[in-house]
Amino acid sequence: MTALQSLRLTRPTEALVPLASLKSHLVVEHDEDDALITALGEAAYEHLTGLDTPWQRVWLQERWRDYWPDFSRRPLLRMAPVIGLHRVTYINTAGIEMLIKPAACRIQREAGGGVRVVFAEGYELPSDVAPREDAVRIDYEAGYGPEPGDVPAPVAHAVRLLVGHWYRNREEVVVSQASPKELPMGVKALMAPFRRIGVEAWDNPPAAQASGSGETAVAGEAQTPD
């Protein structure tokens, strides 16, 4: 595992573009291809989602976890847009996951569009962080909202265009891992405004550095101390 790895903890429970809308776009009136069209819709959404895309975004609300090696610098959350912070934990030198008090951490939105985790003034960061690349875990909600209507319309239309392209060119697509050799021009144009450029993961160290105070936890479960 590298220091820049993130993990998707949850996925949307409904499609961004429902089957009926995809069939209308494709001008398909029969039901024989419903399973295929549904699979292409899911694949198109996934193709436009995540850190391995130029947009580094999720669209419908999901929970993500960023891993960091320590608290020596303030982490910039990697996925966008950020809805809110869920929790911050770390693995201590005894191998136990510890929860940072919720009142001690929050997100800070910056002018450049990034969102950073910051800690309360005077809060003493723990010094018993395990020497491992995934020691610190930051869980947060990302996306434009839980409903398809929360997502910008160009993204939904990009899904329709991708489905149309793949439906008409099925020999280029394996449904289980649908991915064209190159995005259609219409999709590129629709997605261009969402591209994230120059997002850095680290910033200058915060004023408060690690000290001797740690957090307490029940073995096997991270929790807030009494």
C-alpha positions in Angstrom: 0.0 0.0 0.0 1.3 3.5 -0.9 0.7 6.7 1.1 -1.6 7.9 -1.7 -4.1 5.1 -1.6 -7.9 5.7 -1.1 -10.7 3.2 -0.5 -14.3 3.4 -1.6 -16.4 2.3 1.3 -19.9 2.7 -0.1 -21.6 2.9 -3.5 -24.8 4.5 -4.7 -27.9 2.5 -4.2 -29.6 3.7 -7.4 -28.5 4.5 -10.9 -27.6 8.0 -12.0 -29.6 7.5 -15.2 -32.5 5.0 -14.9 -33.1 2.3 -17.4 -36.1 4.0 -18.9 -34.1 7.2 -19.6 -31.3 5.1 -21.2 -33.8 3.2 -23.5 -35.4 6.5 -24.5 -32.0 7.9 -25.5 -31.2 4.7 -27.4 -34.7 4.7 -29.0 -35.1 1.1 -27.8 -38.7 0.0 -27.2 -38.2 -3.8 -26.6 -37.1 -5.4 -23.3 -34.7 -8.0 -24.7 -31.6 -5.8 -24.1 -32.6 -4.5 -20.6 -29.9 -6.4 -18.8 -27.3 -5.2 -21.3 -28.4 -1.6 -21.2 -28.5 -1.6 -17.4 -24.9 -3.1 -17.3 -23.7 -0.4 -19.7 -25.3 2.3 -17.6 -23.5 1.1 -14.5 -20.2 0.7 -16.4 -20.5 4.3 -17.9 -21.1 5.7 -14.4 -18.0 3.8 -13.1 -16.0 4.9 -16.1 -16.6 8.6 -15.1 -16.0 8.1 -11.4 -13.0 7.8 -9.1 -9.4 8.9 -8.6 -8.1 7.2 -11.8 -10.1 9.7 -14.0 -9.2 13.2 -15.0 -12.0 14.5 -12.8 -11.2 12.7 -9.6 -14.8 13.0 -8.5 -17.8 11.0 -7.5 -21.3 12.1 -8.5 -23.9 10.4 -6.3 -23.1 10.4 -2.6 -20.5 7.8 -1.4 -18.2 7.3 1.6 -14.5 7.3 0.9 -11.4 6.7 3.1 -8.0 8.3 2.5 -5.0 6.7 4.0 -2.0 8.6 5.3 1.2 7.6 7.0 1.0 10.1 9.9 -0.3 13.4 11.1 2.9 15.4 10.3 1.0 17.4 7.6 -2.6 18.4 7.0 -4.1 16.1 4.4 -6.1 17.4 1.5 -9.0 15.0 0.8 -8.5 13.4 -2.6 -12.0 12.8 -3.8 -14.4 15.7 -4.7 -16.8 17.2 -4.0 -16.6 16.7 -0.3 -19.9 16.7 1.6 -18.6 16.2 5.1 -16.2 14.5 7.4 -17.3 11.2 9.0 -14.4 10.3 11.2 -10.6 10.3 11.6 -8.9 7.3 13.1 -5.3 5.9 13.3 -3.5 2.7 14.1 -1.4 3.0 17.2 1.9 1.3 17.9 0.0 -1.5 19.7 -2.0 -2.2 16.5 -5.3 -0.8 17.8 -7.4 1.6 15.7 -8.0 4.8 17.7 -10.7 7.4 17.1 -9.8 11.1 17.1 -12.4 13.0 19.1 -15.0 14.4 16.6 -14.8 17.8 18.3 -11.0 18.0 17.5 -11.2 17.8 13.7 -13.2 19.3 10.9 -13.0 20.0 7.2 -11.8 23.4 5.8 -12.8 24.4 2.3 -10.1 26.4 0.5 -10.2 29.0 -2.2 -8.7 26.7 -4.8 -11.5 24.1 -4.4 -9.6 21.7 -2.2 -10.9 20.5 1.2 -8.5 19.9 4.0 -8.8 18.2 7.4 -7.7 20.6 10.2 -7.5 20.1 13.9 -8.7 22.3 16.7 -6.3 24.9 18.0 -4.3 23.5 20.8 -5.3 20.0 20.1 -2.4 17.6 20.8 -2.0 15.2 17.9 -1.1 11.6 19.1 2.5 10.6 19.0 1.8 6.8 19.1 1.0 6.4 15.4 2.2 3.1 14.0 5.0 3.4 11.4 3.0 2.2 8.4 1.8 3.8 5.3 -1.9 3.4 6.1 -1.8 4.4 9.8 -4.1 7.4 9.5 -7.6 6.8 8.1 -9.9 9.7 7.1 -13.5 8.7 6.3 -15.7 11.3 4.5 -18.8 11.6 2.4 -18.3 12.8 -1.2 -20.5 13.5 -4.1 -23.1 16.0 -5.2 -25.9 14.4 -3.2 -27.8 11.2 -2.7 -30.4 11.8 -5.5 -29.8 11.7 -9.2 -31.2 15.2 -9.5 -28.4 16.5 -7.3 -25.8 15.6 -10.0 -25.0 18.2 -12.7 -27.0 17.4 -15.8 -23.9 17.2 -18.1 -22.7 14.2 -16.2 -25.9 12.3 -16.6 -25.9 13.1 -20.3 -22.3 11.9 -20.6 -23.5 8.6 -19.2 -26.2 8.5 -21.9 -23.7 9.2 -24.6 -21.3 6.6 -23.4 -24.1 4.0 -23.2 -25.2 4.9 -26.8 -21.6 4.6 -28.0 -21.1 1.2 -26.4 -24.5 -0.1 -27.4 -23.8 0.6 -31.0 -20.2 -0.6 -30.9 -20.5 -3.7 -28.8 -17.5 -5.4 -30.3 -15.3 -2.9 -28.5 -16.9 -3.5 -25.1 -16.7 -6.3 -22.5 -19.7 -5.5 -20.3 -18.0 -6.5 -17.1 -15.3 -4.0 -17.7 -16.7 -1.7 -20.3 -14.1 0.8 -21.5 -13.8 2.2 -25.0 -10.4 2.9 -26.5 -11.1 6.6 -26.3 -14.0 8.7 -25.0 -16.4 10.1 -27.6 -15.8 13.8 -28.3 -19.3 14.7 -26.9 -18.4 13.0 -23.6 -15.1 14.9 -23.4 -16.8 18.2 -24.0 -19.4 17.5 -21.3 -16.9 16.4 -18.7 -14.2 19.1 -19.4 -15.5 21.6 -16.8 -15.2 19.0 -14.1 -11.5 18.3 -14.6 -9.3 18.9 -11.5 -5.8 20.2 -12.1 -2.9 20.8 -9.8 -4.5 19.3 -6.6 -1.7 18.6 -4.2 -2.0 16.1 -1.4 0.2 17.7 1.2 0.6 21.2 2.6 2.9 22.9 5.1 2.9 21.2 8.6 0.3 22.6 11.0 1.4 24.7 14.0 0.4 21.9 16.4 2.7 18.9 16.0 2.5 15.4 17.4 2.8 15.3 21.2 2.6 12.7 23.9 -1.1 12.5 24.1 -3.0 9.6 22.5 -6.6 8.5 22.4 -8.2 5.5 24.0 -10.0 2.7 22.4 -11.6 -0.7 23.0 -9.5 -3.4 21.3 -10.8 -4.2 17.8 -13.1 -1.1 17.7 -12.2 2.6 17.3 -14.2 4.8 19.6 -14.2 8.1 21.3 -12.7 8.2 24.8 -15.0 8.7 27.8 
